[in-house]
Every structure is written in C-alpha cells, then in structure tokens.
Amino acid sequence: MSIEASSLPPEREALLRRWFDEGIPFNRFLGIRLHALVRGRCVLMLPWRDELVGDVSRPAVHGGVISTLIDTAGGCACFGMLDRPQDRLSTVDLRVDYLRPGPADDYYCEGTVVRMGNRVAVARMSLYCGGLPAAGEPDDPVATGQGVYNVVRRA
C-alpha cells in the first residue's frame, strides 16, 4: 500500500523542480530529468546515450545507472512529501532487484512513497525501458527497488 498521490502547490512544485535540476550536479551529469511530480510520487526520465552502456556485448545499461535512478526516484518522491524546503533526506538503505538486462532506450523510473514518518521514509521504485506501462498493459520493469530514507526536519 502506498500513500495516495496528490497535487503539489505550484510554488512547491517549482521549488522541487529547481532543486532537482540545479541543486544536484550528478543529476545534470547523467542527464536525469524530472518527468512528473505529485505529492508522494515522481517519475524520472533518462534519455539514452551510448555512455550509459555497461555491457558492450548486448549493449545493456550499466547497473550503477540503474541503481542511481532507483535511489534518486525514491528520494525525490519522499522529498516531495516534506513541507519545508530546509528539511532533508539521506539514503539509509537501498535494495535493487535487477530483473532483466536494460537495452539501449530511454529509461523511466517511478518512485512512490510507502510510508512517511517523522524520521524515516520508505519508497518503492520501478524502472522501465521505453516508457511507463499504460493501464492494462503488462508490468515488465527492468529493475525494482525499495529505499529507506532518513528524514531530518530542520527548524
């Protein structure tokens, strides 16, 4: 069961998008984009490029890219639940299940908050190749994950 997603106030969404796009240099380096954002849920998009290959014989995306997208989507979904811009999150535990090789295509990673507490947040993530599955389509992710995040609420 996950927390029900709801719209964010426009000023909060703008702040989160700015934080994601400008405040995290590694996101820019990889080219990760914030595709969709509501309270308790986000979708990230990573356009394919050849530098993401980890297995040249297939070619398949590097496992580190997969785990980065999984962790970033979980953190972003949880960060969207925080009410104050000075509050922070850090990853405490991350589990990634690699389900199949990731082919050369754009990647979409959906993060959904499962639990948001005062000190700990939990999110589930699914990574898809080529786009998110439409309603009624089979769910065939490249990888899934669960993250536990430390919540630091600053005064």
Phi and psi in radians as a Rosetta constraint file:
Dihedral C 1 N 2 CA 2 C 2 CIRCULARHARMONIC -2.104 0.35
Dihedral N 2 CA 2 C 2 N 3 CIRCULARHARMONIC 2.888 0.35
Dihedral C 2 N 3 CA 3 C 3 CIRCULARHARMONIC -1.234 0.35
Dihedral N 3 CA 3 C 3 N 4 CIRCULARHARMONIC 2.412 0.35
Dihedral C 3 N 4 CA 4 C 4 CIRCULARHARMONIC -1.192 0.35
Dihedral N 4 CA 4 C 4 N 5 CIRCULARHARMONIC 2.228 0.35
Dihedral C 4 N 5 CA 5 C 5 CIRCULARHARMONIC -1.296 0.35
Dihedral N 5 CA 5 C 5 N 6 CIRCULARHARMONIC 2.510 0.35
Dihedral C 5 N 6 CA 6 C 6 CIRCULARHARMONIC -2.520 0.35
Dihedral N 6 CA 6 C 6 N 7 CIRCULARHARMONIC 2.845 0.35
Dihedral C 6 N 7 CA 7 C 7 CIRCULARHARMONIC -1.135 0.35
Dihedral N 7 CA 7 C 7 N 8 CIRCULARHARMONIC 2.597 0.35
Dihedral C 7 N 8 CA 8 C 8 CIRCULARHARMONIC -1.668 0.35
Dihedral N 8 CA 8 C 8 N 9 CIRCULARHARMONIC 2.601 0.35
Dihedral C 8 N 9 CA 9 C 9 CIRCULARHARMONIC -1.016 0.35
Dihedral N 9 CA 9 C 9 N 10 CIRCULARHARMONIC 2.481 0.35
Dihedral C 9 N 10 CA 10 C 10 CIRCULARHARMONIC -0.933 0.35
Dihedral N 10 CA 10 C 10 N 11 CIRCULARHARMONIC -0.697 0.35
Dihedral C 10 N 11 CA 11 C 11 CIRCULARHARMONIC -1.194 0.35
Dihedral N 11 CA 11 C 11 N 12 CIRCULARHARMONIC -0.588 0.35
Dihedral C 11 N 12 CA 12 C 12 CIRCULARHARMONIC -1.236 0.35
Dihedral N 12 CA 12 C 12 N 13 CIRCULARHARMONIC -0.732 0.35
Dihedral C 12 N 13 CA 13 C 13 CIRCULARHARMONIC -1.089 0.35
Dihedral N 13 CA 13 C 13 N 14 CIRCULARHARMONIC -0.743 0.35
Dihedral C 13 N 14 CA 14 C 14 CIRCULARHARMONIC -1.078 0.35
Dihedral N 14 CA 14 C 14 N 15 CIRCULARHARMONIC -0.728 0.35
Dihedral C 14 N 15 CA 15 C 15 CIRCULARHARMONIC -1.095 0.35
Dihedral N 15 CA 15 C 15 N 16 CIRCULARHARMONIC -0.783 0.35
Dihedral C 15 N 16 CA 16 C 16 CIRCULARHARMONIC -1.149 0.35
Dihedral N 16 CA 16 C 16 N 17 CIRCULARHARMONIC -0.699 0.35
Dihedral C 16 N 17 CA 17 C 17 CIRCULARHARMONIC -1.126 0.35
Dihedral N 17 CA 17 C 17 N 18 CIRCULARHARMONIC -0.718 0.35
Dihedral C 17 N 18 CA 18 C 18 CIRCULARHARMONIC -1.116 0.35
Dihedral N 18 CA 18 C 18 N 19 CIRCULARHARMONIC -0.778 0.35
Dihedral C 18 N 19 CA 19 C 19 CIRCULARHARMONIC -1.026 0.35
Dihedral N 19 CA 19 C 19 N 20 CIRCULARHARMONIC -0.793 0.35
Dihedral C 19 N 20 CA 20 C 20 CIRCULARHARMONIC -1.154 0.35
Dihedral N 20 CA 20 C 20 N 21 CIRCULARHARMONIC -0.825 0.35
Dihedral C 20 N 21 CA 21 C 21 CIRCULARHARMONIC -1.313 0.35
Dihedral N 21 CA 21 C 21 N 22 CIRCULARHARMONIC -0.639 0.35
Dihedral C 21 N 22 CA 22 C 22 CIRCULARHARMONIC -1.923 0.35
Dihedral N 22 CA 22 C 22 N 23 CIRCULARHARMONIC -0.460 0.35
Dihedral C 22 N 23 CA 23 C 23 CIRCULARHARMONIC -1.548 0.35
Dihedral N 23 CA 23 C 23 N 24 CIRCULARHARMONIC -0.159 0.35
Dihedral C 23 N 24 CA 24 C 24 CIRCULARHARMONIC -2.179 0.35
Dihedral N 24 CA 24 C 24 N 25 CIRCULARHARMONIC 1.682 0.35
Dihedral C 24 N 25 CA 25 C 25 CIRCULARHARMONIC -0.996 0.35
Dihedral N 25 CA 25 C 25 N 26 CIRCULARHARMONIC -0.597 0.35
Dihedral C 25 N 26 CA 26 C 26 CIRCULARHARMONIC -1.114 0.35
Dihedral N 26 CA 26 C 26 N 27 CIRCULARHARMONIC -0.628 0.35
Dihedral C 26 N 27 CA 27 C 27 CIRCULARHARMONIC -1.060 0.35
Dihedral N 27 CA 27 C 27 N 28 CIRCULARHARMONIC -0.768 0.35
Dihedral C 27 N 28 CA 28 C 28 CIRCULARHARMONIC -1.111 0.35
Dihedral N 28 CA 28 C 28 N 29 CIRCULARHARMONIC -0.754 0.35
Dihedral C 28 N 29 CA 29 C 29 CIRCULARHARMONIC -1.010 0.35
Dihedral N 29 CA 29 C 29 N 30 CIRCULARHARMONIC -0.803 0.35
Dihedral C 29 N 30 CA 30 C 30 CIRCULARHARMONIC -1.357 0.35
Dihedral N 30 CA 30 C 30 N 31 CIRCULARHARMONIC -0.443 0.35
Dihedral C 30 N 31 CA 31 C 31 CIRCULARHARMONIC 1.610 0.35
Dihedral N 31 CA 31 C 31 N 32 CIRCULARHARMONIC 0.344 0.35
Dihedral C 31 N 32 CA 32 C 32 CIRCULARHARMONIC -1.222 0.35
Dihedral N 32 CA 32 C 32 N 33 CIRCULARHARMONIC 2.331 0.35
Dihedral C 32 N 33 CA 33 C 33 CIRCULARHARMONIC -2.065 0.35
Dihedral N 33 CA 33 C 33 N 34 CIRCULARHARMONIC 2.536 0.35
Dihedral C 33 N 34 CA 34 C 34 CIRCULARHARMONIC -1.469 0.35
Dihedral N 34 CA 34 C 34 N 35 CIRCULARHARMONIC 1.819 0.35
Dihedral C 34 N 35 CA 35 C 35 CIRCULARHARMONIC -1.437 0.35
Dihedral N 35 CA 35 C 35 N 36 CIRCULARHARMONIC -0.756 0.35
Dihedral C 35 N 36 CA 36 C 36 CIRCULARHARMONIC -2.600 0.35
Dihedral N 36 CA 36 C 36 N 37 CIRCULARHARMONIC 2.547 0.35
Dihedral C 36 N 37 CA 37 C 37 CIRCULARHARMONIC -2.615 0.35
Dihedral N 37 CA 37 C 37 N 38 CIRCULARHARMONIC 2.167 0.35
Dihedral C 37 N 38 CA 38 C 38 CIRCULARHARMONIC -2.372 0.35
Dihedral N 38 CA 38 C 38 N 39 CIRCULARHARMONIC 2.950 0.35
Dihedral C 38 N 39 CA 39 C 39 CIRCULARHARMONIC -1.132 0.35
Dihedral N 39 CA 39 C 39 N 40 CIRCULARHARMONIC 2.072 0.35
Dihedral C 39 N 40 CA 40 C 40 CIRCULARHARMONIC 1.614 0.35
Dihedral N 40 CA 40 C 40 N 41 CIRCULARHARMONIC 0.003 0.35
Dihedral C 40 N 41 CA 41 C 41 CIRCULARHARMONIC -2.716 0.35
Dihedral N 41 CA 41 C 41 N 42 CIRCULARHARMONIC 2.463 0.35
Dihedral C 41 N 42 CA 42 C 42 CIRCULARHARMONIC -2.514 0.35
Dihedral N 42 CA 42 C 42 N 43 CIRCULARHARMONIC 2.773 0.35
Dihedral C 42 N 43 CA 43 C 43 CIRCULARHARMONIC -2.254 0.35
Dihedral N 43 CA 43 C 43 N 44 CIRCULARHARMONIC 2.189 0.35
Dihedral C 43 N 44 CA 44 C 44 CIRCULARHARMONIC -1.807 0.35
Dihedral N 44 CA 44 C 44 N 45 CIRCULARHARMONIC 2.679 0.35
Dihedral C 44 N 45 CA 45 C 45 CIRCULARHARMONIC -2.292 0.35
Dihedral N 45 CA 45 C 45 N 46 CIRCULARHARMONIC 2.342 0.35
Dihedral C 45 N 46 CA 46 C 46 CIRCULARHARMONIC -2.164 0.35
Dihedral N 46 CA 46 C 46 N 47 CIRCULARHARMONIC 1.928 0.35
Dihedral C 46 N 47 CA 47 C 47 CIRCULARHARMONIC -1.144 0.35
Dihedral N 47 CA 47 C 47 N 48 CIRCULARHARMONIC 2.453 0.35
Dihedral C 47 N 48 CA 48 C 48 CIRCULARHARMONIC -1.195 0.35
Dihedral N 48 CA 48 C 48 N 49 CIRCULARHARMONIC 2.482 0.35
Dihedral C 48 N 49 CA 49 C 49 CIRCULARHARMONIC -2.645 0.35
Dihedral N 49 CA 49 C 49 N 50 CIRCULARHARMONIC 2.689 0.35
Dihedral C 49 N 50 CA 50 C 50 CIRCULARHARMONIC -1.073 0.35
Dihedral N 50 CA 50 C 50 N 51 CIRCULARHARMONIC -0.432 0.35
Dihedral C 50 N 51 CA 51 C 51 CIRCULARHARMONIC -1.184 0.35
Dihedral N 51 CA 51 C 51 N 52 CIRCULARHARMONIC -0.182 0.35
Dihedral C 51 N 52 CA 52 C 52 CIRCULARHARMONIC -1.495 0.35
Dihedral N 52 CA 52 C 52 N 53 CIRCULARHARMONIC -0.082 0.35
Dihedral C 52 N 53 CA 53 C 53 CIRCULARHARMONIC -1.209 0.35
Dihedral N 53 CA 53 C 53 N 54 CIRCULARHARMONIC 2.341 0.35
Dihedral C 53 N 54 CA 54 C 54 CIRCULARHARMONIC -2.007 0.35
Dihedral N 54 CA 54 C 54 N 55 CIRCULARHARMONIC -0.403 0.35
Dihedral C 54 N 55 CA 55 C 55 CIRCULARHARMONIC -2.202 0.35
Dihedral N 55 CA 55 C 55 N 56 CIRCULARHARMONIC 1.723 0.35
Dihedral C 55 N 56 CA 56 C 56 CIRCULARHARMONIC -1.239 0.35
Dihedral N 56 CA 56 C 56 N 57 CIRCULARHARMONIC -0.316 0.35
Dihedral C 56 N 57 CA 57 C 57 CIRCULARHARMONIC -1.262 0.35
Dihedral N 57 CA 57 C 57 N 58 CIRCULARHARMONIC -0.357 0.35
Dihedral C 57 N 58 CA 58 C 58 CIRCULARHARMONIC -1.619 0.35
Dihedral N 58 CA 58 C 58 N 59 CIRCULARHARMONIC -0.914 0.35
Dihedral C 58 N 59 CA 59 C 59 CIRCULARHARMONIC -1.322 0.35
Dihedral N 59 CA 59 C 59 N 60 CIRCULARHARMONIC 2.556 0.35
Dihedral C 59 N 60 CA 60 C 60 CIRCULARHARMONIC -2.327 0.35
Dihedral N 60 CA 60 C 60 N 61 CIRCULARHARMONIC 2.639 0.35
Dihedral C 60 N 61 CA 61 C 61 CIRCULARHARMONIC -1.148 0.35
Dihedral N 61 CA 61 C 61 N 62 CIRCULARHARMONIC 2.564 0.35
Dihedral C 61 N 62 CA 62 C 62 CIRCULARHARMONIC -1.162 0.35
Dihedral N 62 CA 62 C 62 N 63 CIRCULARHARMONIC 2.433 0.35
Dihedral C 62 N 63 CA 63 C 63 CIRCULARHARMONIC -1.056 0.35
Dihedral N 63 CA 63 C 63 N 64 CIRCULARHARMONIC -0.520 0.35
Dihedral C 63 N 64 CA 64 C 64 CIRCULARHARMONIC -1.169 0.35
Dihedral N 64 CA 64 C 64 N 65 CIRCULARHARMONIC -0.578 0.35
Dihedral C 64 N 65 CA 65 C 65 CIRCULARHARMONIC -1.154 0.35
Dihedral N 65 CA 65 C 65 N 66 CIRCULARHARMONIC -0.734 0.35
Dihedral C 65 N 66 CA 66 C 66 CIRCULARHARMONIC -1.065 0.35
Dihedral N 66 CA 66 C 66 N 67 CIRCULARHARMONIC -0.870 0.35
Dihedral C 66 N 67 CA 67 C 67 CIRCULARHARMONIC -1.148 0.35
Dihedral N 67 CA 67 C 67 N 68 CIRCULARHARMONIC -0.582 0.35
Dihedral C 67 N 68 CA 68 C 68 CIRCULARHARMONIC -1.105 0.35
Dihedral N 68 CA 68 C 68 N 69 CIRCULARHARMONIC -0.809 0.35
Dihedral C 68 N 69 CA 69 C 69 CIRCULARHARMONIC -1.094 0.35
Dihedral N 69 CA 69 C 69 N 70 CIRCULARHARMONIC -0.733 0.35
Dihedral C 69 N 70 CA 70 C 70 CIRCULARHARMONIC -1.062 0.35
Dihedral N 70 CA 70 C 70 N 71 CIRCULARHARMONIC -0.881 0.35
Dihedral C 70 N 71 CA 71 C 71 CIRCULARHARMONIC -1.125 0.35
Dihedral N 71 CA 71 C 71 N 72 CIRCULARHARMONIC -0.763 0.35
Dihedral C 71 N 72 CA 72 C 72 CIRCULARHARMONIC -1.150 0.35
Dihedral N 72 CA 72 C 72 N 73 CIRCULARHARMONIC -0.687 0.35
Dihedral C 72 N 73 CA 73 C 73 CIRCULARHARMONIC -1.150 0.35
Dihedral N 73 CA 73 C 73 N 74 CIRCULARHARMONIC -0.727 0.35
Dihedral C 73 N 74 CA 74 C 74 CIRCULARHARMONIC -1.123 0.35
Dihedral N 74 CA 74 C 74 N 75 CIRCULARHARMONIC -0.788 0.35
Dihedral C 74 N 75 CA 75 C 75 CIRCULARHARMONIC -1.115 0.35
Dihedral N 75 CA 75 C 75 N 76 CIRCULARHARMONIC -0.701 0.35
Dihedral C 75 N 76 CA 76 C 76 CIRCULARHARMONIC -1.146 0.35
Dihedral N 76 CA 76 C 76 N 77 CIRCULARHARMONIC -0.750 0.35
Dihedral C 76 N 77 CA 77 C 77 CIRCULARHARMONIC -1.073 0.35
Dihedral N 77 CA 77 C 77 N 78 CIRCULARHARMONIC -0.746 0.35
Dihedral C 77 N 78 CA 78 C 78 CIRCULARHARMONIC -1.200 0.35
Dihedral N 78 CA 78 C 78 N 79 CIRCULARHARMONIC -0.703 0.35
Dihedral C 78 N 79 CA 79 C 79 CIRCULARHARMONIC -1.065 0.35
Dihedral N 79 CA 79 C 79 N 80 CIRCULARHARMONIC -0.588 0.35
Dihedral C 79 N 80 CA 80 C 80 CIRCULARHARMONIC -1.154 0.35
Dihedral N 80 CA 80 C 80 N 81 CIRCULARHARMONIC -0.270 0.35
Dihedral C 80 N 81 CA 81 C 81 CIRCULARHARMONIC -1.524 0.35
Dihedral N 81 CA 81 C 81 N 82 CIRCULARHARMONIC -0.261 0.35
Dihedral C 81 N 82 CA 82 C 82 CIRCULARHARMONIC -1.293 0.35
Dihedral N 82 CA 82 C 82 N 83 CIRCULARHARMONIC 2.479 0.35
Dihedral C 82 N 83 CA 83 C 83 CIRCULARHARMONIC -1.600 0.35
Dihedral N 83 CA 83 C 83 N 84 CIRCULARHARMONIC -0.338 0.35
Dihedral C 83 N 84 CA 84 C 84 CIRCULARHARMONIC -2.138 0.35
Dihedral N 84 CA 84 C 84 N 85 CIRCULARHARMONIC 2.420 0.35
Dihedral C 84 N 85 CA 85 C 85 CIRCULARHARMONIC -1.123 0.35
Dihedral N 85 CA 85 C 85 N 86 CIRCULARHARMONIC -0.380 0.35
Dihedral C 85 N 86 CA 86 C 86 CIRCULARHARMONIC -1.436 0.35
Dihedral N 86 CA 86 C 86 N 87 CIRCULARHARMONIC -0.226 0.35
Dihedral C 86 N 87 CA 87 C 87 CIRCULARHARMONIC -1.207 0.35
Dihedral N 87 CA 87 C 87 N 88 CIRCULARHARMONIC 2.646 0.35
Dihedral C 87 N 88 CA 88 C 88 CIRCULARHARMONIC -2.344 0.35
Dihedral N 88 CA 88 C 88 N 89 CIRCULARHARMONIC 2.834 0.35
Dihedral C 88 N 89 CA 89 C 89 CIRCULARHARMONIC -2.295 0.35
Dihedral N 89 CA 89 C 89 N 90 CIRCULARHARMONIC 2.626 0.35
Dihedral C 89 N 90 CA 90 C 90 CIRCULARHARMONIC -2.512 0.35
Dihedral N 90 CA 90 C 90 N 91 CIRCULARHARMONIC 2.575 0.35
Dihedral C 90 N 91 CA 91 C 91 CIRCULARHARMONIC -1.280 0.35
Dihedral N 91 CA 91 C 91 N 92 CIRCULARHARMONIC 2.243 0.35
Dihedral C 91 N 92 CA 92 C 92 CIRCULARHARMONIC -1.765 0.35
Dihedral N 92 CA 92 C 92 N 93 CIRCULARHARMONIC -0.722 0.35
Dihedral C 92 N 93 CA 93 C 93 CIRCULARHARMONIC -2.603 0.35
Dihedral N 93 CA 93 C 93 N 94 CIRCULARHARMONIC 2.454 0.35
Dihedral C 93 N 94 CA 94 C 94 CIRCULARHARMONIC -2.426 0.35
Dihedral N 94 CA 94 C 94 N 95 CIRCULARHARMONIC 2.226 0.35
Dihedral C 94 N 95 CA 95 C 95 CIRCULARHARMONIC -2.041 0.35
Dihedral N 95 CA 95 C 95 N 96 CIRCULARHARMONIC 2.251 0.35
Dihedral C 95 N 96 CA 96 C 96 CIRCULARHARMONIC -2.161 0.35
Dihedral N 96 CA 96 C 96 N 97 CIRCULARHARMONIC 2.232 0.35
Dihedral C 96 N 97 CA 97 C 97 CIRCULARHARMONIC -1.884 0.35
Dihedral N 97 CA 97 C 97 N 98 CIRCULARHARMONIC 1.972 0.35
Dihedral C 97 N 98 CA 98 C 98 CIRCULARHARMONIC -1.484 0.35
Dihedral N 98 CA 98 C 98 N 99 CIRCULARHARMONIC 1.973 0.35
Dihedral C 98 N 99 CA 99 C 99 CIRCULARHARMONIC -1.662 0.35
Dihedral N 99 CA 99 C 99 N 100 CIRCULARHARMONIC -0.498 0.35
Dihedral C 99 N 100 CA 100 C 100 CIRCULARHARMONIC -2.866 0.35
Dihedral N 100 CA 100 C 100 N 101 CIRCULARHARMONIC 2.829 0.35
Dihedral C 100 N 101 CA 101 C 101 CIRCULARHARMONIC -1.098 0.35
Dihedral N 101 CA 101 C 101 N 102 CIRCULARHARMONIC 2.507 0.35
Dihedral C 101 N 102 CA 102 C 102 CIRCULARHARMONIC -1.664 0.35
Dihedral N 102 CA 102 C 102 N 103 CIRCULARHARMONIC 1.950 0.35
Dihedral C 102 N 103 CA 103 C 103 CIRCULARHARMONIC -1.262 0.35
Dihedral N 103 CA 103 C 103 N 104 CIRCULARHARMONIC 3.046 0.35
Dihedral C 103 N 104 CA 104 C 104 CIRCULARHARMONIC -1.304 0.35
Dihedral N 104 CA 104 C 104 N 105 CIRCULARHARMONIC 1.707 0.35
Dihedral C 104 N 105 CA 105 C 105 CIRCULARHARMONIC -2.891 0.35
Dihedral N 105 CA 105 C 105 N 106 CIRCULARHARMONIC 2.964 0.35
Dihedral C 105 N 106 CA 106 C 106 CIRCULARHARMONIC -1.183 0.35
Dihedral N 106 CA 106 C 106 N 107 CIRCULARHARMONIC 2.608 0.35
Dihedral C 106 N 107 CA 107 C 107 CIRCULARHARMONIC -2.055 0.35
Dihedral N 107 CA 107 C 107 N 108 CIRCULARHARMONIC 2.475 0.35
Dihedral C 107 N 108 CA 108 C 108 CIRCULARHARMONIC -2.204 0.35
Dihedral N 108 CA 108 C 108 N 109 CIRCULARHARMONIC 2.265 0.35
Dihedral C 108 N 109 CA 109 C 109 CIRCULARHARMONIC -2.168 0.35
Dihedral N 109 CA 109 C 109 N 110 CIRCULARHARMONIC 2.152 0.35
Dihedral C 109 N 110 CA 110 C 110 CIRCULARHARMONIC -1.794 0.35
Dihedral N 110 CA 110 C 110 N 111 CIRCULARHARMONIC 2.240 0.35
Dihedral C 110 N 111 CA 111 C 111 CIRCULARHARMONIC -2.024 0.35
Dihedral N 111 CA 111 C 111 N 112 CIRCULARHARMONIC 2.343 0.35
Dihedral C 111 N 112 CA 112 C 112 CIRCULARHARMONIC -2.306 0.35
Dihedral N 112 CA 112 C 112 N 113 CIRCULARHARMONIC 2.286 0.35
Dihedral C 112 N 113 CA 113 C 113 CIRCULARHARMONIC -1.300 0.35
Dihedral N 113 CA 113 C 113 N 114 CIRCULARHARMONIC 2.260 0.35
Dihedral C 113 N 114 CA 114 C 114 CIRCULARHARMONIC -1.685 0.35
Dihedral N 114 CA 114 C 114 N 115 CIRCULARHARMONIC -0.726 0.35
Dihedral C 114 N 115 CA 115 C 115 CIRCULARHARMONIC -2.561 0.35
Dihedral N 115 CA 115 C 115 N 116 CIRCULARHARMONIC 2.352 0.35
Dihedral C 115 N 116 CA 116 C 116 CIRCULARHARMONIC -2.188 0.35
Dihedral N 116 CA 116 C 116 N 117 CIRCULARHARMONIC 1.847 0.35
Dihedral C 116 N 117 CA 117 C 117 CIRCULARHARMONIC -1.848 0.35
Dihedral N 117 CA 117 C 117 N 118 CIRCULARHARMONIC -3.068 0.35
Dihedral C 117 N 118 CA 118 C 118 CIRCULARHARMONIC -1.256 0.35
Dihedral N 118 CA 118 C 118 N 119 CIRCULARHARMONIC -0.480 0.35
Dihedral C 118 N 119 CA 119 C 119 CIRCULARHARMONIC -2.175 0.35
Dihedral N 119 CA 119 C 119 N 120 CIRCULARHARMONIC -0.338 0.35
Dihedral C 119 N 120 CA 120 C 120 CIRCULARHARMONIC -2.367 0.35
Dihedral N 120 CA 120 C 120 N 121 CIRCULARHARMONIC 2.414 0.35
Dihedral C 120 N 121 CA 121 C 121 CIRCULARHARMONIC -2.182 0.35
Dihedral N 121 CA 121 C 121 N 122 CIRCULARHARMONIC 2.597 0.35
Dihedral C 121 N 122 CA 122 C 122 CIRCULARHARMONIC -2.248 0.35
Dihedral N 122 CA 122 C 122 N 123 CIRCULARHARMONIC 2.367 0.35
Dihedral C 122 N 123 CA 123 C 123 CIRCULARHARMONIC -2.352 0.35
Dihedral N 123 CA 123 C 123 N 124 CIRCULARHARMONIC 2.665 0.35
Dihedral C 123 N 124 CA 124 C 124 CIRCULARHARMONIC -2.012 0.35
Dihedral N 124 CA 124 C 124 N 125 CIRCULARHARMONIC 2.482 0.35
Dihedral C 124 N 125 CA 125 C 125 CIRCULARHARMONIC -2.310 0.35
Dihedral N 125 CA 125 C 125 N 126 CIRCULARHARMONIC 2.606 0.35
Dihedral C 125 N 126 CA 126 C 126 CIRCULARHARMONIC -2.355 0.35
Dihedral N 126 CA 126 C 126 N 127 CIRCULARHARMONIC 2.362 0.35
Dihedral C 126 N 127 CA 127 C 127 CIRCULARHARMONIC -1.964 0.35
Dihedral N 127 CA 127 C 127 N 128 CIRCULARHARMONIC 2.227 0.35
Dihedral C 127 N 128 CA 128 C 128 CIRCULARHARMONIC -2.119 0.35
Dihedral N 128 CA 128 C 128 N 129 CIRCULARHARMONIC 2.653 0.35
Dihedral C 128 N 129 CA 129 C 129 CIRCULARHARMONIC -1.846 0.35
Dihedral N 129 CA 129 C 129 N 130 CIRCULARHARMONIC 2.242 0.35
Dihedral C 129 N 130 CA 130 C 130 CIRCULARHARMONIC 1.515 0.35
Dihedral N 130 CA 130 C 130 N 131 CIRCULARHARMONIC -0.162 0.35
Dihedral C 130 N 131 CA 131 C 131 CIRCULARHARMONIC 2.454 0.35
Dihedral N 131 CA 131 C 131 N 132 CIRCULARHARMONIC 2.894 0.35
Dihedral C 131 N 132 CA 132 C 132 CIRCULARHARMONIC -1.342 0.35
Dihedral N 132 CA 132 C 132 N 133 CIRCULARHARMONIC 2.557 0.35
Dihedral C 132 N 133 CA 133 C 133 CIRCULARHARMONIC -1.192 0.35
Dihedral N 133 CA 133 C 133 N 134 CIRCULARHARMONIC 2.427 0.35
Dihedral C 133 N 134 CA 134 C 134 CIRCULARHARMONIC -1.339 0.35
Dihedral N 134 CA 134 C 134 N 135 CIRCULARHARMONIC 2.829 0.35
Dihedral C 134 N 135 CA 135 C 135 CIRCULARHARMONIC -0.968 0.35
Dihedral N 135 CA 135 C 135 N 136 CIRCULARHARMONIC 2.289 0.35
Dihedral C 135 N 136 CA 136 C 136 CIRCULARHARMONIC 1.558 0.35
Dihedral N 136 CA 136 C 136 N 137 CIRCULARHARMONIC -0.235 0.35
Dihedral C 136 N 137 CA 137 C 137 CIRCULARHARMONIC -1.427 0.35
Dihedral N 137 CA 137 C 137 N 138 CIRCULARHARMONIC 2.706 0.35
Dihedral C 137 N 138 CA 138 C 138 CIRCULARHARMONIC -1.112 0.35
Dihedral N 138 CA 138 C 138 N 139 CIRCULARHARMONIC 2.525 0.35
Dihedral C 138 N 139 CA 139 C 139 CIRCULARHARMONIC -1.618 0.35
Dihedral N 139 CA 139 C 139 N 140 CIRCULARHARMONIC 1.866 0.35
Dihedral C 139 N 140 CA 140 C 140 CIRCULARHARMONIC -2.256 0.35
Dihedral N 140 CA 140 C 140 N 141 CIRCULARHARMONIC 1.217 0.35
Dihedral C 140 N 141 CA 141 C 141 CIRCULARHARMONIC -1.257 0.35
Dihedral N 141 CA 141 C 141 N 142 CIRCULARHARMONIC 2.718 0.35
Dihedral C 141 N 142 CA 142 C 142 CIRCULARHARMONIC -1.288 0.35
Dihedral N 142 CA 142 C 142 N 143 CIRCULARHARMONIC -0.654 0.35
Dihedral C 142 N 143 CA 143 C 143 CIRCULARHARMONIC -2.694 0.35
Dihedral N 143 CA 143 C 143 N 144 CIRCULARHARMONIC 2.727 0.35
Dihedral C 143 N 144 CA 144 C 144 CIRCULARHARMONIC -2.269 0.35
Dihedral N 144 CA 144 C 144 N 145 CIRCULARHARMONIC 2.856 0.35
Dihedral C 144 N 145 CA 145 C 145 CIRCULARHARMONIC -2.781 0.35
Dihedral N 145 CA 145 C 145 N 146 CIRCULARHARMONIC 2.902 0.35
Dihedral C 145 N 146 CA 146 C 146 CIRCULARHARMONIC -2.395 0.35
Dihedral N 146 CA 146 C 146 N 147 CIRCULARHARMONIC 2.365 0.35
Dihedral C 146 N 147 CA 147 C 147 CIRCULARHARMONIC -2.169 0.35
Dihedral N 147 CA 147 C 147 N 148 CIRCULARHARMONIC 2.528 0.35
Dihedral C 147 N 148 CA 148 C 148 CIRCULARHARMONIC -2.011 0.35
Dihedral N 148 CA 148 C 148 N 149 CIRCULARHARMONIC 2.275 0.35
Dihedral C 148 N 149 CA 149 C 149 CIRCULARHARMONIC -2.184 0.35
Dihedral N 149 CA 149 C 149 N 150 CIRCULARHARMONIC 2.370 0.35
Dihedral C 149 N 150 CA 150 C 150 CIRCULARHARMONIC -1.374 0.35
Dihedral N 150 CA 150 C 150 N 151 CIRCULARHARMONIC 2.255 0.35
Dihedral C 150 N 151 CA 151 C 151 CIRCULARHARMONIC -1.781 0.35
Dihedral N 151 CA 151 C 151 N 152 CIRCULARHARMONIC 2.171 0.35
Dihedral C 151 N 152 CA 152 C 152 CIRCULARHARMONIC -2.022 0.35
Dihedral N 152 CA 152 C 152 N 153 CIRCULARHARMONIC 1.938 0.35
Dihedral C 152 N 153 CA 153 C 153 CIRCULARHARMONIC -1.692 0.35
Dihedral N 153 CA 153 C 153 N 154 CIRCULARHARMONIC 2.015 0.35
Dihedral C 153 N 154 CA 154 C 154 CIRCULARHARMONIC -1.714 0.35
Dihedral N 154 CA 154 C 154 N 155 CIRCULARHARMONIC 2.509 0.35
